[in-house]
Amino acid sequence: MRPDSHEIYARRFSRNRGVGLTLGAVVVIIFAVTIVKLTNGQSMEGFDHTFRPSLLPKIEAN
């Protein structure tokens, strides 16, 4: 009997495939969200407790 023909190896392979597909799906979702944010041109400034001039109201010069 070959060691890889045992029933437990088939179950382990099935679980590993499921974990791999789930991990791949998470990576694809994060990549897609990143691409969408970049193409929409949203501000990439994070909240880091610092002064951000981009949040000040625009003042018209006369």
ABEGO torsion letter per residue (X at the ends): XBAAABAAAAAAAAAAAAAAAAAAAAAAAAAAAAAAAAAAGBBABBBAGBBBAAABBBBBBX
